């Protein structure tokens, strides 16, 4: 698989992680307000917490996303 294909895969995965972390909180709050069972679901909330902790860990370790100028494809 080419470097460009791997870069696209990483970009898509990163987008999905960010979307989950951002959208899960309002979904949880809305779900609690309307009484949806997923809002109190163990796995839903655990996965959301793990994504948040992953980003926190990267921040503490000083991991930064590479910019296009610093990568060679």
Residue pairs with C-beta under 8 A, 6 or more apart in sequence:
3 73
4 73
7 71
7 73
14 65
17 51
17 54
20 47
20 48
20 51
21 48
21 51
21 52
21 55
24 44
24 47
24 48
24 51
25 48
27 38
27 39
28 39
28 44
28 45
28 48
29 39
30 36
30 39
31 38
31 39
31 40
32 39
32 40
38 44
